[in-house]
Amino acid sequence: MLTAVNIENVMVLEGADCLLCVDAADAARALAHLRQYETENRPVPLLRIVTRVYPNAWVGVVLYALVLLGVALAISSGYWRPEAFENGALDAGRVQHGQWWRAWTALTLHLDANHIVANLGGGIWFGYLAARQLGSGMAWFLIVTGAALANVLEAVLGSPTHRSVGASTAVFTALGLMAAHSWRTRLPLRLSWARRRAPLVAGAVLLGWLGTAGEGTDVVAHVMGFTVGCLFGATAGLPAVARVLERVPQWLAGVTALASLAGAWAIALSQ
């Protein structure tokens, strides 16, 4: 390096030591260059983000299961009015005419046992992982709100004759939420392009694998749910937004999610 800046130098071995020698007139300039070189080539410390893992992630998935099973039992056993299923299903034409509550109520309705079991399994798994990242209450608030928003978008942008039910939209909202939040929190890390974007890629692969299989699968709803979940997850991972969300009590976020479903059903049953 000193040679490159035209400072004559020589290396001298003295026993186990190696001395760098320059003329006395060049000593100050050589020392300044050496210090500058050391500063510019100092290894940059790796940024390490300690990801917070929230406890009690199981609470949200238990309530999720109770809601789905409770609604199914109430309708099948006749505790609710016989037309409750009809009043709660996502009917795009009726949503377009103002029956917005169907975007929430449709999430809790299922056609048969296989339908509800599949959505229970996916929702419990992805919901649990999302709750570990964001907290049980906040994760399920974002999942329920995001899935309802996805239903509204599908109803408004789609054909007026479209009808659907099921929590699968919420399942893929949870997947998108988890994938995008993981991706966003990895951005400050000095990782390769592939490792930094691995959560999004894995989420997209799972969407393609699980969200398009089976006869009668509502692919648009799954893609819409995943997309909204990604938007929510990426936003929640922004440092400024994350600080705000951390100040919201988990119980309050969870109660708000349950209240949105209860309120929507109250309106549906009053029709």
Buried (B, 14 or more C-beta within 10 A) or exposed (E): EBEEEEBEEEEEEEEEEEEEEBEEEBEEBBEEBBEEBEEEEEEEEEEEEEEEEBEEBBBBBEBBBEBBBEBBEBBEEEEBEEEBBEBBBBBBBBBBEEBBBBBBBBBBBBEEEEBBEBBBEBBBBBBBBBBBBBBBBBBBBBBBBBBBBBBBBBBEEBEEEBBBBBBBBBBBBBBBBBBBBBBBBBEEEEBEEEEBBBBBEBBBEBBBEBBEEEEEEBEBBBBBBBBBBBBBBBBBBBEEEBEEBEEBEBEEBBBBBBEBBEEBBEBBBEE
